[in-house]
Amino acid sequence: MSIIKLSTFVKLVPEAARPHLPTPLRKFHVALMPWLSQVYYDDKAIHYELVKLPSRYGDNRMEIGLHFESRNAALNTQLLAGFDRYLFEVRDALGADWWAEPWDRGWTKVYTTLEIMQLDEDFVESVGQQLAQVITVLHPIYKVVRTRL
């Protein structure tokens, strides 16, 4: 397998995730930057993100999660609080290393980090499957939390 650039990797992962999703969740939009990809449905500010973390977070780390980046900090906080009630279920489905916490600029997120293996097509497929699992688990919770606001 040949090594691919980070910008190519983050572009390929959402498309690798798509066939692993339930049919209703396959119609998502993608926003790209050279170091991240964002998958979203109705609101770009509420998105699933895959991002290469700066080295201050450890070498060769990526974050994958659901980000609440609305300009309305109160909404972001409410969404986080709603997800906090489901954190045991999230961890049961996705693993113990999932967190729900405030972040930057009034944003919040539900996320984990993973070690970057070799950036190749096998790792694209592996992370694509993980992203699909994340969306499959978190999106129904998001829908419930959002309707309760």
N, C-alpha and C positions, 0 to 999 in steps of 0.2 A: 504494500500500500504506500502511496506517495503522501508526503506531508502537504497539508493545505494551509493557506494563510488564515489567520483569525477572521478577517473580514469575509472570506468565503465560507468558513465554518459556520458563523452566526447566520449567514444567509441560507445555508442548506438545512440547518436543524429544523426550522418550522415546517418546511416541506417534507422532511423525514418524519415529522410527528403526525402530519395530516392523516395518512392512511391508518394510523393506530387509534384514531379518535372515533367515538360513536358518530354516526352520520350527521346528526344535528349540530355537532361541534366542529365539523370540518370546514365550515364556511367562515373562516376568520380572516382578518386583515393583518398585514405585517408591516412594521416600521423598522428600518435598519439604520444602524450607524456602524462604522468599521469595527467596533468593539462590542456591539450588542445587537440583539434582535428583540422586538416587542410584538407579541401576538395579542390582538384585541378583537372584540366583537362590536359592541355598540358605541363605546366610549374609549377613545384612545388613551385617556388619562388613567383608565383602569385596565391594566394589561399584565400579561404574563411576560416575564423578562428573563432573558439569558444574557449574562454580562460577564466579561472578563474583569476580575477584580484587580485593583492596583496592588502592587507588591506589598504595601503596608498591611494587607489582609492575609499575607502568606504567599509564598511562591506558587505559581501554577494553580490558582483557585478561580472558580467561576461561581456565580450565584444564579440560582434558578428559583423563581417564585412569582407570586401575584403581588403587583405593586398598585397602591392606591395613591395616585399622584394628581388628584384633583386640585384645582386652585382653592377649593373650599376645604380648609384644614379641618373644620368641624366634621365634614362628611368623611374625610379620611380617618379621623379618630373614631367615628361611629362604626365605620366598616371594620376597622381593626378590633374594636370592642366586640362586635358581632362575631368575628372570626375567633377571637380569644375563647369564646364559649365552645367552639368546636375543635380546639387544638388537640385534645386527646384523640378524637376521631381522625384528624389529619395525621397525627403521629402514628396511629395504629395502621393507617393505610399507606403512608409514604415513608415512615421511618422516624426514629426518635430525634433526629437532628433537625427538626423543623421548628421555626420560631415565628412569632408574631410580635412585631415591635414598631415603635415610632422610628422614623428615619430622619430625613433632612427636609428643610423648607416646608414643614407641616405635612409631609408625606408619611405614609406608613406602608408596611409590607408584611407578607407571610412568605417565608423563604427558607432555603437551605443552601449550603455551599457544597461544591464537589471538586475533587481534584481533577485537574486537566491531565488527561492521558495524552498520548500522541494525537495531534490534530490530523486525523485521517478519516477516510470514509467509514471505517468501522466505528470510530468514536462519534461521528455524525449520527449514525444509526442508533447507537446506544443512548446518546443524549436526546435524540428525537423521540425515542420510546419513553424516556423519563419525562420529557416535556408533555407528551400525550397523557401519561399517567397523572401528572400534576394537574393538568386541565380537567381531566375526567373526574378527579376527586374534588378539586377546589371549586370548579364552576357551579355545580349544583348548590354548594354551600353559599357561594357568593349570591346566587339568585335568591335563596331564602333570606339571607342577611339583608340584602338590598330591599326586598319587599317589606321587611319589618321596620324600615326607617320611616 
